[in-house]
Amino acid sequence: MEAAAVMRCAVFGASGGIGAALVQALAARGDVAEVHAGSRSGTAPVHVKVRPFAFDLADEASIAAACAAIGAPLDMVLVATGRLTRADGTGPEKSYRAVTAEGLAELFAINAIGPALIAKHALPLLPRDRRAVFAALSARVGSISDNRLGGWHAYRAAKAALNMLVRNLAIELSRSHPQAIAVALHPGTVDTGLSAPFQRGVAEGKLFTPDYAAGRLLAVLDGLFPAQSGRLYAWDGAEISF
């Protein structure tokens, strides 16, 4: 028997390749009643279960207003925002000589500060009496222990900061929401605008479609337990050390 449609979910970053695919995958599930899909423009995949909303990742007031409008309970919050290069298209840095204060600030604002502010206003909407999930898209290159190549300074550092924030969120959530899970996710190399300039060296079979990546990420989340909260997981379920 198909599970009753009871889950209310929110995806921040619904206009991106992975974000849109996550919205569509959630809307297709029988256990999901609503998918609140947020983007800067307010556009989202069209589906009877999808509720589009607009927010600005750089404007905390807009994030707070969006979360207030969505309301509780939210069983799953997915942050699919992120950017590898600066808004002017420069980067990522190949050498420390290319590091600038402006570049660092811009990448931290998008990849770490924005998700932290979403968590600030979305986590209070999670139910305390049942399983709930908060997950943010991170990247393997944000792992300090896994870094063998260097470079990409602002992006790596911002994703490492995001991983630490998720660990902090998990610890705090465990005190108030014992069944909740907060994790960071590495989707692999996905065929989107973000990865387009860097796909040349991707091994055969390792360039994923957004739909495939979304399906894999949701499968990983479905298999996690509260004891695994606060960690970074890849698309295949493998844990990546921080």
C-alpha positions in Angstrom: 0.0 0.0 0.0 1.4 3.4 -0.9 2.3 5.7 2.0 -0.1 8.5 2.7 0.9 11.9 1.4 1.7 13.7 4.6 5.2 15.2 4.2 5.6 18.9 3.7 8.9 19.8 2.1 10.8 22.9 1.1 13.6 23.3 -1.5 15.6 26.5 -1.5 17.2 27.0 -4.8 14.5 25.4 -6.9 15.5 27.2 -10.2 18.9 25.5 -10.3 19.5 22.2 -12.1 19.7 20.0 -9.0 17.1 22.1 -7.1 14.5 21.8 -9.8 15.2 18.0 -10.1 14.7 17.7 -6.3 11.4 19.5 -6.5 10.2 17.2 -9.3 11.4 14.1 -7.5 9.7 15.0 -4.3 6.4 16.0 -6.0 6.3 12.6 -7.6 6.5 10.8 -4.3 3.4 9.3 -2.8 4.3 10.3 0.7 4.7 14.0 -0.1 1.8 16.3 0.1 3.4 19.7 -0.6 6.7 20.9 -2.0 7.5 24.5 -1.3 9.9 25.5 -4.1 11.9 28.7 -3.6 14.0 30.7 -6.0 15.0 34.3 -6.4 12.5 34.7 -9.3 9.8 32.7 -7.6 9.7 30.2 -10.6 9.6 26.5 -10.0 8.6 23.3 -11.8 4.9 23.2 -12.4 3.1 20.5 -10.4 -0.1 20.3 -8.4 1.9 19.7 -5.3 4.4 22.5 -5.9 4.0 25.8 -4.1 6.5 28.4 -5.6 7.9 31.2 -3.4 10.5 33.9 -3.9 13.4 34.6 -1.6 16.8 36.3 -1.8 19.7 34.3 -0.4 21.5 37.6 0.5 18.5 39.1 2.3 17.7 37.5 5.6 14.3 39.3 5.9 13.2 37.6 2.7 14.2 34.2 4.0 12.4 34.9 7.3 9.3 36.0 5.4 9.3 32.9 3.2 9.6 30.5 6.1 6.9 32.3 8.0 4.6 32.0 5.0 5.4 28.3 4.6 4.7 27.6 8.2 5.1 24.5 10.3 5.5 21.6 10.1 8.2 21.1 7.5 9.4 17.5 7.4 12.2 18.1 4.9 14.2 21.2 4.1 16.7 21.0 1.3 19.1 23.9 0.5 20.2 23.5 -3.1 21.8 26.9 -3.5 25.5 27.4 -4.3 28.0 28.9 -6.7 31.5 28.0 -7.8 32.5 31.2 -9.6 31.9 34.8 -8.8 28.9 36.7 -10.3 31.2 38.2 -12.9 32.3 34.7 -14.0 35.8 34.9 -12.6 37.3 32.0 -10.6 37.8 29.6 -9.1 41.2 30.6 -8.1 44.1 28.3 -9.2 46.6 30.0 -7.0 46.7 32.0 -3.7 47.9 34.9 -5.8 44.3 35.2 -7.2 42.6 35.4 -3.8 40.8 38.6 -3.1 38.8 39.8 -0.1 35.8 40.4 -2.4 35.9 37.0 -3.9 36.1 35.3 -0.5 33.2 37.4 0.8 31.0 36.7 -2.2 31.6 32.9 -2.2 31.1 32.7 1.6 27.9 34.7 1.3 26.4 32.3 -1.2 27.8 28.9 0.0 27.9 29.3 3.8 26.1 32.4 5.1 23.0 32.0 3.0 22.4 28.3 4.0 23.0 29.2 7.6 20.3 31.9 7.5 17.9 29.5 5.9 18.6 27.1 8.7 18.0 29.8 11.3 14.5 30.4 10.1 13.6 26.9 8.7 14.7 24.7 11.6 12.1 26.0 14.0 9.5 24.6 11.6 10.7 21.0 11.9 8.4 18.8 14.0 9.8 17.6 17.4 7.8 14.4 17.6 8.9 12.6 14.4 11.7 12.3 11.9 12.7 15.5 10.1 15.5 16.3 7.7 17.6 19.4 7.0 20.2 18.9 4.2 22.4 21.3 2.3 24.3 20.7 -0.9 28.0 20.8 -0.2 30.9 19.3 -2.1 33.7 16.8 -1.7 36.2 19.6 -2.3 35.0 21.2 0.9 36.6 18.3 2.8 39.9 19.4 4.4 41.2 15.8 4.9 40.3 14.9 1.3 42.1 17.9 -0.3 45.0 16.7 -2.4 45.1 19.3 -5.2 44.7 22.7 -3.5 43.3 25.7 -5.4 39.7 26.8 -5.6 40.4 28.6 -2.4 37.1 30.6 -1.8 34.8 27.7 -2.9 36.7 25.1 -0.9 36.8 27.3 2.2 33.1 28.2 1.9 32.0 24.6 1.6 34.2 23.6 4.5 32.5 26.4 6.5 29.1 25.0 5.4 30.1 21.5 6.6 31.0 22.9 10.0 27.8 24.8 10.2 25.8 21.6 9.5 27.7 19.8 12.2 26.8 22.6 14.6 23.2 22.5 13.6 23.1 18.7 14.1 24.4 19.0 17.6 21.9 21.7 18.6 19.0 19.9 16.9 19.8 16.7 18.8 18.8 18.4 22.0 15.5 19.7 20.9 14.6 17.4 18.0 15.9 14.0 18.8 14.6 12.4 15.6 15.9 15.1 13.3 18.8 14.7 10.9 21.0 17.5 9.6 23.6 16.6 6.9 25.6 18.0 4.1 25.4 16.3 0.7 27.9 15.9 -2.2 25.9 15.3 -5.4 28.9 14.3 -7.5 29.6 16.1 -10.8 26.2 17.0 -12.2 25.6 18.3 -15.7 24.5 21.9 -14.8 25.8 25.4 -15.5 27.9 25.3 -12.4 30.0 22.3 -13.6 29.9 23.0 -17.3 33.4 24.6 -17.6 35.0 21.8 -15.5 33.5 18.6 -17.1 36.4 17.8 -19.4 38.3 15.6 -16.9 35.2 13.8 -15.5 35.5 10.0 -15.8 33.1 8.2 -18.1 29.9 7.5 -16.3 30.5 10.0 -13.5 28.8 13.0 -15.1 25.3 12.8 -13.7 22.0 14.2 -14.9 20.2 16.4 -12.4 17.4 13.9 -12.2 19.8 11.0 -11.4 21.6 13.1 -8.8 18.3 14.2 -7.2 17.1 10.6 -7.0 20.3 9.4 -5.4 20.5 12.2 -2.9 16.9 11.5 -1.7 17.6 7.8 -1.5 20.6 8.7 0.8 18.5 10.9 3.0 15.8 8.2 3.2 18.3 5.8 4.6 19.8 8.0 7.3 19.2 7.8 11.0 19.6 10.5 13.7 22.9 8.9 14.8 24.3 9.8 11.4 23.4 13.5 11.7 26.1 16.1 11.3 28.0 14.4 8.6 28.8 14.8 4.9 27.5 12.1 2.5 28.1 11.5 -1.1 25.5 10.7 -3.7 26.3 7.0 -3.3 25.8 7.0 0.5 29.5 7.0 1.3 30.5 9.2 4.2 33.1 11.9 3.3 35.3 12.9 6.2 35.5 16.6 7.0 
